Amino acid sequence: MSGGIFNSSGICVAVVRGSEIFDLTGKKLYDVKGVNIYRPSGELVGHLSDARGTEKHLDRSTDRLFPAAHPRGKAGRDT
């Protein structure tokens, strides 16, 4: 599996290469198995809404896994 991961606003926030998810700078963030997203520790943290095709889309509840891509910054709050 490979391709981009897009948040609920349609912005590319990460890339899937094989069974790993990387941020846009190339840092490994998560592992992916099917539609499930796991931390490197093995903890299940979220799901992709659709694992078919090269574009993977997140629902709003899973957007929190990629806070650096949040339009208002890392914490998701106005500063």
N, CA, C and O atoms as CSV, one atom per row, in Angstrom:
chain,resi,resn,atom,element,x,y,z
A,1,MET,N,N,0.850,-1.158,0.000
A,1,MET,CA,C,0.000,0.000,0.000
A,1,MET,C,C,0.903,1.232,0.000
A,1,MET,O,O,1.874,1.298,0.754
A,2,SER,N,N,0.583,2.188,-0.835
A,2,SER,CA,C,1.312,3.455,-0.825
A,2,SER,C,C,0.404,4.552,-1.346
A,2,SER,O,O,-0.554,4.290,-2.073
A,3,GLY,N,N,0.712,5.775,-0.970
A,3,GLY,CA,C,-0.074,6.918,-1.405
A,3,GLY,C,C,-0.202,7.948,-0.309
A,3,GLY,O,O,0.394,7.819,0.760
A,4,GLY,N,N,-0.991,8.976,-0.587
A,4,GLY,CA,C,-1.165,10.069,0.354
A,4,GLY,C,C,-2.304,9.833,1.316
A,4,GLY,O,O,-3.252,9.109,1.013
A,5,ILE,N,N,-2.202,10.456,2.490
A,5,ILE,CA,C,-3.290,10.477,3.465
A,5,ILE,C,C,-3.769,11.916,3.548
A,5,ILE,O,O,-2.976,12.838,3.740
A,6,PHE,N,N,-5.074,12.097,3.400
A,6,PHE,CA,C,-5.680,13.419,3.364
A,6,PHE,C,C,-6.604,13.587,4.560
A,6,PHE,O,O,-7.354,12.676,4.909
A,7,ASN,N,N,-6.543,14.767,5.189
A,7,ASN,CA,C,-7.429,15.016,6.328
A,7,ASN,C,C,-8.843,15.305,5.834
A,7,ASN,O,O,-9.106,15.285,4.632
A,8,SER,N,N,-9.744,15.571,6.767
A,8,SER,CA,C,-11.146,15.783,6.401
A,8,SER,C,C,-11.357,17.048,5.583
A,8,SER,O,O,-12.422,17.236,4.995
A,9,SER,N,N,-10.341,17.927,5.539
A,9,SER,CA,C,-10.416,19.137,4.712
A,9,SER,C,C,-9.809,18.930,3.329
A,9,SER,O,O,-9.798,19.849,2.510
A,10,GLY,N,N,-9.301,17.719,3.065
A,10,GLY,CA,C,-8.719,17.422,1.765
A,10,GLY,C,C,-7.256,17.796,1.624
A,10,GLY,O,O,-6.726,17.799,0.513
A,11,ILE,N,N,-6.584,18.116,2.737
A,11,ILE,CA,C,-5.175,18.504,2.718
A,11,ILE,C,C,-4.318,17.269,2.971
A,11,ILE,O,O,-4.583,16.507,3.901
A,12,CYS,N,N,-3.287,17.068,2.142
A,12,CYS,CA,C,-2.377,15.941,2.330
A,12,CYS,C,C,-1.581,16.161,3.616
A,12,CYS,O,O,-0.895,17.173,3.761
A,13,VAL,N,N,-1.676,15.205,4.554
A,13,VAL,CA,C,-1.021,15.344,5.853
A,13,VAL,C,C,0.039,14.285,6.112
A,13,VAL,O,O,0.832,14.421,7.044
A,14,ALA,N,N,0.065,13.229,5.298
A,14,ALA,CA,C,1.018,12.144,5.519
A,14,ALA,C,C,1.099,11.280,4.269
A,14,ALA,O,O,0.334,11.447,3.319
A,15,VAL,N,N,2.053,10.348,4.298
A,15,VAL,CA,C,2.272,9.438,3.177
A,15,VAL,C,C,2.364,8.017,3.721
A,15,VAL,O,O,3.000,7.776,4.746
A,16,VAL,N,N,1.722,7.080,3.024
A,16,VAL,CA,C,1.832,5.665,3.367
A,16,VAL,C,C,2.844,5.036,2.428
A,16,VAL,O,O,2.744,5.169,1.209
A,17,ARG,N,N,3.820,4.349,3.006
A,17,ARG,CA,C,4.776,3.557,2.222
A,17,ARG,C,C,4.795,2.166,2.825
A,17,ARG,O,O,5.249,1.977,3.953
A,18,GLY,N,N,4.303,1.194,2.075
A,18,GLY,CA,C,4.204,-0.164,2.614
A,18,GLY,C,C,3.223,-0.184,3.762
A,18,GLY,O,O,2.063,0.196,3.601
A,19,SER,N,N,3.680,-0.625,4.924
A,19,SER,CA,C,2.806,-0.695,6.100
A,19,SER,C,C,3.141,0.389,7.120
A,19,SER,O,O,2.835,0.246,8.304
A,20,GLU,N,N,3.775,1.481,6.658
A,20,GLU,CA,C,4.172,2.563,7.559
A,20,GLU,C,C,3.620,3.903,7.080
A,20,GLU,O,O,3.472,4.134,5.880
A,21,ILE,N,N,3.320,4.779,8.033
A,21,ILE,CA,C,2.840,6.128,7.738
A,21,ILE,C,C,3.920,7.116,8.161
A,21,ILE,O,O,4.435,7.051,9.277
A,22,PHE,N,N,4.257,8.032,7.254
A,22,PHE,CA,C,5.276,9.048,7.494
A,22,PHE,C,C,4.657,10.430,7.372
A,22,PHE,O,O,3.728,10.632,6.590
A,23,ASP,N,N,5.174,11.395,8.154
A,23,ASP,CA,C,4.724,12.769,7.958
A,23,ASP,C,C,5.355,13.304,6.676
A,23,ASP,O,O,6.114,12.596,6.014
A,24,LEU,N,N,5.047,14.533,6.330
A,24,LEU,CA,C,5.509,15.084,5.052
A,24,LEU,C,C,6.999,15.388,5.040
A,24,LEU,O,O,7.560,15.682,3.984
A,25,THR,N,N,7.650,15.321,6.202
A,25,THR,CA,C,9.106,15.505,6.253
A,25,THR,C,C,9.847,14.175,6.194
A,25,THR,O,O,11.076,14.153,6.134
A,26,GLY,N,N,9.106,13.061,6.212
A,26,GLY,CA,C,9.719,11.738,6.137
A,26,GLY,C,C,9.881,11.028,7.465
A,26,GLY,O,O,10.434,9.929,7.508
A,27,LYS,N,N,9.409,11.628,8.555
A,27,LYS,CA,C,9.501,11.008,9.882
A,27,LYS,C,C,8.401,9.964,10.041
A,27,LYS,O,O,7.231,10.240,9.773
A,28,LYS,N,N,8.784,8.752,10.483
A,28,LYS,CA,C,7.788,7.701,10.693
A,28,LYS,C,C,6.895,8.058,11.870
A,28,LYS,O,O,7.373,8.415,12.947
A,29,LEU,N,N,5.583,7.955,11.644
A,29,LEU,CA,C,4.614,8.261,12.689
A,29,LEU,C,C,3.889,7.023,13.197
A,29,LEU,O,O,3.788,6.810,14.405
A,30,TYR,N,N,3.383,6.205,12.272
A,30,TYR,CA,C,2.501,5.106,12.624
A,30,TYR,C,C,2.743,3.911,11.712
A,30,TYR,O,O,3.414,4.008,10.684
A,31,ASP,N,N,2.174,2.779,12.123
A,31,ASP,CA,C,2.081,1.592,11.284
A,31,ASP,C,C,0.629,1.470,10.854
A,31,ASP,O,O,-0.276,1.918,11.558
A,32,VAL,N,N,0.411,0.866,9.705
A,32,VAL,CA,C,-0.957,0.665,9.236
A,32,VAL,C,C,-1.128,-0.793,8.832
A,32,VAL,O,O,-0.286,-1.376,8.149
A,33,LYS,N,N,-2.250,-1.367,9.277
A,33,LYS,CA,C,-2.601,-2.743,8.926
A,33,LYS,C,C,-4.054,-2.721,8.497
A,33,LYS,O,O,-4.948,-2.520,9.320
A,34,GLY,N,N,-4.292,-2.926,7.211
A,34,GLY,CA,C,-5.650,-2.793,6.695
A,34,GLY,C,C,-6.092,-1.351,6.821
A,34,GLY,O,O,-5.448,-0.459,6.269
A,35,VAL,N,N,-7.185,-1.103,7.539
A,35,VAL,CA,C,-7.657,0.265,7.762
A,35,VAL,C,C,-7.283,0.781,9.148
A,35,VAL,O,O,-7.633,1.907,9.501
A,36,ASN,N,N,-6.579,-0.027,9.938
A,36,ASN,CA,C,-6.223,0.345,11.308
A,36,ASN,C,C,-4.875,1.051,11.366
A,36,ASN,O,O,-3.925,0.648,10.694
A,37,ILE,N,N,-4.796,2.114,12.176
A,37,ILE,CA,C,-3.567,2.880,12.376
A,37,ILE,C,C,-3.069,2.602,13.793
A,37,ILE,O,O,-3.817,2.731,14.763
A,38,TYR,N,N,-1.785,2.214,13.898
A,38,TYR,CA,C,-1.174,1.861,15.180
A,38,TYR,C,C,0.049,2.717,15.458
A,38,TYR,O,O,0.776,3.085,14.535
A,39,ARG,N,N,0.280,3.036,16.730
A,39,ARG,CA,C,1.554,3.640,17.145
A,39,ARG,C,C,2.625,2.562,17.001
A,39,ARG,O,O,2.297,1.376,16.957
A,40,PRO,N,N,3.901,2.952,16.925
A,40,PRO,CA,C,4.964,1.938,16.873
A,40,PRO,C,C,4.929,0.978,18.071
A,40,PRO,O,O,5.435,-0.140,17.977
A,41,SER,N,N,4.339,1.401,19.190
A,41,SER,CA,C,4.211,0.540,20.376
A,41,SER,C,C,3.170,-0.556,20.190
A,41,SER,O,O,3.101,-1.490,20.989
A,42,GLY,N,N,2.355,-0.446,19.131
A,42,GLY,CA,C,1.310,-1.429,18.875
A,42,GLY,C,C,-0.075,-0.979,19.289
A,42,GLY,O,O,-1.049,-1.695,19.054
A,43,GLU,N,N,-0.190,0.196,19.904
A,43,GLU,CA,C,-1.483,0.715,20.352
A,43,GLU,C,C,-2.313,1.186,19.157
A,43,GLU,O,O,-1.845,1.979,18.341
A,44,LEU,N,N,-3.546,0.690,19.062
A,44,LEU,CA,C,-4.471,1.126,18.020
A,44,LEU,C,C,-4.897,2.555,18.312
A,44,LEU,O,O,-5.379,2.846,19.406
A,45,VAL,N,N,-4.721,3.462,17.331
A,45,VAL,CA,C,-5.045,4.870,17.570
A,45,VAL,C,C,-6.073,5.438,16.606
A,45,VAL,O,O,-6.591,6.528,16.849
A,46,GLY,N,N,-6.387,4.743,15.527
A,46,GLY,CA,C,-7.352,5.292,14.588
A,46,GLY,C,C,-7.579,4.382,13.402
A,46,GLY,O,O,-7.064,3.266,13.335
A,47,HIS,N,N,-8.368,4.893,12.462
A,47,HIS,CA,C,-8.741,4.127,11.277
A,47,HIS,C,C,-8.731,5.035,10.059
A,47,HIS,O,O,-9.020,6.228,10.149
A,48,LEU,N,N,-8.396,4.453,8.928
A,48,LEU,CA,C,-8.583,5.139,7.654
A,48,LEU,C,C,-10.010,4.866,7.216
A,48,LEU,O,O,-10.521,3.768,7.433
A,49,SER,N,N,-10.654,5.836,6.611
A,49,SER,CA,C,-12.043,5.639,6.209
A,49,SER,C,C,-12.166,4.708,5.015
A,49,SER,O,O,-13.208,4.081,4.829
A,50,ASP,N,N,-11.113,4.604,4.197
A,50,ASP,CA,C,-11.146,3.729,3.028
A,50,ASP,C,C,-9.717,3.366,2.668
A,50,ASP,O,O,-8.908,4.253,2.396
A,51,ALA,N,N,-9.389,2.083,2.659
A,51,ALA,CA,C,-8.013,1.647,2.388
A,51,ALA,C,C,-7.787,1.330,0.916
A,51,ALA,O,O,-6.668,0.978,0.541
A,52,ARG,N,N,-8.790,1.439,0.083
A,52,ARG,CA,C,-8.617,1.135,-1.335
A,52,ARG,C,C,-8.052,2.333,-2.074
A,52,ARG,O,O,-8.304,3.478,-1.698
A,53,GLY,N,N,-7.289,2.072,-3.123
A,53,GLY,CA,C,-6.731,3.144,-3.937
A,53,GLY,C,C,-5.499,3.755,-3.304
A,53,GLY,O,O,-5.051,3.314,-2.245
A,54,THR,N,N,-4.949,4.775,-3.956
A,54,THR,CA,C,-3.722,5.387,-3.459
A,54,THR,C,C,-3.993,6.554,-2.524
A,54,THR,O,O,-3.101,6.946,-1.771
A,55,GLU,N,N,-5.182,7.117,-2.545
A,55,GLU,CA,C,-5.530,8.220,-1.645
A,55,GLU,C,C,-6.317,7.670,-0.470
A,55,GLU,O,O,-7.346,7.018,-0.650
A,56,LYS,N,N,-5.829,7.937,0.740
A,56,LYS,CA,C,-6.503,7.520,1.963
A,56,LYS,C,C,-7.068,8.767,2.620
A,56,LYS,O,O,-6.382,9.784,2.719
A,57,HIS,N,N,-8.301,8.695,3.064
A,57,HIS,CA,C,-8.943,9.861,3.664
A,57,HIS,C,C,-9.257,9.606,5.130
A,57,HIS,O,O,-9.671,8.510,5.510
A,58,LEU,N,N,-9.055,10.632,5.945
A,58,LEU,CA,C,-9.329,10.572,7.374
A,58,LEU,C,C,-10.684,11.193,7.663
A,58,LEU,O,O,-11.103,12.133,6.988
A,59,ASP,N,N,-11.369,10.661,8.674
A,59,ASP,CA,C,-12.559,11.367,9.137
A,59,ASP,C,C,-12.110,12.374,10.196
A,59,ASP,O,O,-10.955,12.353,10.622
A,60,ARG,N,N,-13.011,13.245,10.617
A,60,ARG,CA,C,-12.625,14.317,11.548
A,60,ARG,C,C,-12.025,13.787,12.843
A,60,ARG,O,O,-11.091,14.385,13.377
A,61,SER,N,N,-12.539,12.688,13.351
A,61,SER,CA,C,-12.025,12.166,14.623
A,61,SER,C,C,-10.589,11.668,14.497
A,61,SER,O,O,-9.868,11.628,15.494
A,62,THR,N,N,-10.161,11.291,13.303
A,62,THR,CA,C,-8.799,10.802,13.094
A,62,THR,C,C,-7.854,11.928,12.694
A,62,THR,O,O,-6.638,11.735,12.717
A,63,ASP,N,N,-8.370,13.090,12.330
A,63,ASP,CA,C,-7.522,14.253,12.013
A,63,ASP,C,C,-6.549,14.562,13.151
A,63,ASP,O,O,-5.442,15.039,12.901
A,64,ARG,N,N,-6.947,14.299,14.392
A,64,ARG,CA,C,-6.120,14.623,15.558
A,64,ARG,C,C,-4.785,13.890,15.551
A,64,ARG,O,O,-3.860,14.299,16.254
A,65,LEU,N,N,-4.661,12.810,14.771
A,65,LEU,CA,C,-3.404,12.063,14.707
A,65,LEU,C,C,-2.315,12.828,13.967
A,65,LEU,O,O,-1.139,12.476,14.051
A,66,PHE,N,N,-2.706,13.874,13.241
A,66,PHE,CA,C,-1.766,14.651,12.441
A,66,PHE,C,C,-1.883,16.128,12.804
A,66,PHE,O,O,-2.245,16.936,11.949
A,67,PRO,N,N,-1.584,16.504,14.057
A,67,PRO,CA,C,-1.826,17.869,14.536
A,67,PRO,C,C,-0.995,18.932,13.849
A,67,PRO,O,O,-1.436,20.079,13.774
A,68,ALA,N,N,0.191,18.611,13.341
A,68,ALA,CA,C,1.028,19.617,12.681
A,68,ALA,C,C,0.359,20.140,11.422
A,68,ALA,O,O,0.671,21.239,10.963
A,69,ALA,N,N,-0.547,19.371,10.866
A,69,ALA,CA,C,-1.240,19.785,9.651
A,69,ALA,C,C,-2.513,20.563,9.956
A,69,ALA,O,O,-3.184,21.041,9.041
A,70,HIS,N,N,-2.850,20.691,11.247
A,70,HIS,CA,C,-4.055,21.425,11.632
A,70,HIS,C,C,-3.884,22.885,11.232
A,70,HIS,O,O,-2.829,23.466,11.485
A,71,PRO,N,N,-4.900,23.494,10.611
A,71,PRO,CA,C,-4.759,24.862,10.116
A,71,PRO,C,C,-4.455,25.890,11.195
A,71,PRO,O,O,-3.949,26.967,10.879
A,72,ARG,N,N,-4.749,25.589,12.475
A,72,ARG,CA,C,-4.483,26.550,13.546
A,72,ARG,C,C,-3.266,26.160,14.376
A,72,ARG,O,O,-3.054,26.723,15.450
A,73,GLY,N,N,-2.472,25.220,13.911
A,73,GLY,CA,C,-1.238,24.869,14.618
A,73,GLY,C,C,-1.323,23.549,15.344
A,73,GLY,O,O,-2.338,22.855,15.280
A,74,LYS,N,N,-0.250,23.205,16.036
A,74,LYS,CA,C,-0.121,21.896,16.658
A,74,LYS,C,C,-1.184,21.601,17.694
A,74,LYS,O,O,-1.707,20.487,17.729
A,75,ALA,N,N,-1.514,22.540,18.522
A,75,ALA,CA,C,-2.469,22.274,19.591
A,75,ALA,C,C,-3.907,22.362,19.114
A,75,ALA,O,O,-4.820,21.936,19.820
A,76,GLY,N,N,-4.119,22.903,17.935
A,76,GLY,CA,C,-5.466,23.031,17.432
A,76,GLY,C,C,-6.249,24.133,18.105
A,76,GLY,O,O,-7.478,24.155,18.040
A,77,ARG,N,N,-5.541,25.058,18.761
A,77,ARG,CA,C,-6.196,26.166,19.452
A,77,ARG,C,C,-5.636,27.476,18.921
A,77,ARG,O,O,-4.511,27.533,18.424
A,78,ASP,N,N,-6.421,28.501,19.034
A,78,ASP,CA,C,-5.925,29.829,18.665
A,78,ASP,C,C,-4.938,30.286,19.727
A,78,ASP,O,O,-5.160,30.071,20.919
A,79,THR,N,N,-3.847,30.918,19.298
A,79,THR,CA,C,-2.854,31.394,20.263
A,79,THR,C,C,-2.796,32.892,20.272
A,79,THR,O,O,-2.015,33.475,21.024
